[in-house]
Amino acid sequence: MHTFTIYHNPKCSNSRKALEILHSHNINPTIIEYLKTPLNLEQIIQLRSHFDLKNFIRHNDPVFNELKLSLEDEASALSAMVQEPILMQRPIVTYAGIAVIARPPERVLELIDYAMPNTV
């Protein structure tokens, strides 16, 4: 059986809203607070495989510039995310091998509709 997972930052309003939408559909996802428990490089690479790098990494974040990262150097950017998890876009919600960046939070409804057609 597949489960929903949310890569969650409780300080982020979009992340809180996506979690609220999941709960309102009686979905209790696995919650990964990636700032408290950072992902390792393998996990980051696997999650990134769902997205273009420019959508997956917060390239407008000051940390991105402070570290002198570039979208052209994906390996360095992804490695930096291990040490600076704030660089990961949020929230990300996964289900059955599919992932969405829930910005806006209502994008999580795409996964809910996939998992439970005719309930959204």
C-alpha positions in Angstrom: 0.0 0.0 0.0 1.3 3.5 -0.9 1.5 6.3 1.6 1.7 10.0 1.3 4.9 11.7 2.5 5.3 15.4 3.0 8.7 17.1 3.2 7.6 19.7 5.7 8.8 22.9 7.2 6.3 23.9 9.9 7.4 27.5 9.7 6.3 27.7 6.0 2.7 28.7 5.5 2.5 26.8 2.2 3.8 23.7 3.9 1.3 24.0 6.8 -1.6 24.6 4.3 -0.6 21.5 2.2 -0.6 19.4 5.4 -4.0 20.8 6.3 -5.4 19.9 2.9 -4.1 16.3 3.4 -5.6 16.1 6.8 -8.9 17.5 5.5 -9.0 14.5 3.1 -8.4 12.1 6.0 -4.8 11.5 4.9 -2.2 11.2 7.7 1.0 11.4 5.7 4.5 10.5 6.8 5.9 13.9 7.9 9.6 14.5 7.3 10.7 17.7 8.9 13.8 17.9 6.6 15.3 20.9 8.5 15.4 18.8 11.7 16.3 15.5 9.9 18.2 16.5 6.7 18.1 14.1 3.8 21.3 12.4 2.7 22.7 12.9 -0.8 21.1 9.7 -2.1 17.7 10.8 -0.9 18.1 14.3 -2.3 19.1 12.9 -5.7 16.1 10.5 -5.7 13.7 13.3 -4.8 15.2 15.7 -7.3 14.6 13.2 -10.1 11.0 14.3 -10.1 11.8 17.9 -10.9 14.0 20.3 -12.9 16.8 21.5 -10.7 15.6 25.1 -11.0 12.3 24.1 -9.4 13.7 21.8 -6.8 16.3 24.1 -5.3 15.5 27.5 -3.8 18.0 29.3 -6.1 16.6 32.7 -5.0 17.4 31.9 -1.3 20.3 34.0 0.1 22.1 30.8 1.1 22.3 29.8 -2.6 24.1 33.0 -3.4 26.3 32.9 -0.2 27.6 29.5 -1.2 28.2 30.7 -4.8 26.1 27.9 -6.2 25.0 27.6 -9.8 22.2 25.8 -11.5 24.8 24.7 -14.1 26.7 22.7 -11.4 24.0 20.3 -10.2 26.4 18.1 -8.3 27.6 20.9 -6.1 24.1 22.3 -5.6 22.7 19.0 -4.5 25.7 18.3 -2.3 25.1 21.7 -0.6 21.5 20.7 0.1 22.9 18.0 2.5 24.5 20.7 4.7 21.9 23.4 4.0 18.5 21.7 3.7 16.8 25.1 3.7 17.7 25.1 0.0 15.1 22.4 -0.8 11.9 23.8 -2.2 8.9 23.2 0.0 6.6 21.5 0.6 7.1 18.4 -1.5 4.5 15.7 -1.3 5.0 12.3 -2.7 2.7 9.3 -3.3 3.2 6.1 -5.3 6.4 7.3 -7.0 4.9 10.7 -8.0 5.9 14.0 -6.4 4.6 17.6 -6.5 6.0 20.8 -5.1 2.8 22.1 -3.4 3.3 25.7 -4.3 0.5 26.7 -4.2 -0.6 24.2 -1.5 -3.6 23.2 -3.6 -1.3 21.3 -5.9 -1.4 18.5 -3.4 -4.9 17.9 -4.7 -3.4 16.5 -7.9 -1.9 13.6 -5.8 -5.1 13.2 -3.8 -7.1 12.9 -7.0 -4.6 10.4 -8.3 -4.8 8.3 -5.1 -8.5 8.6 -4.6 -10.2 9.5 -7.9 -13.6 11.2 -7.6 -13.0 12.4 -4.0 -11.5 15.8 -4.7 
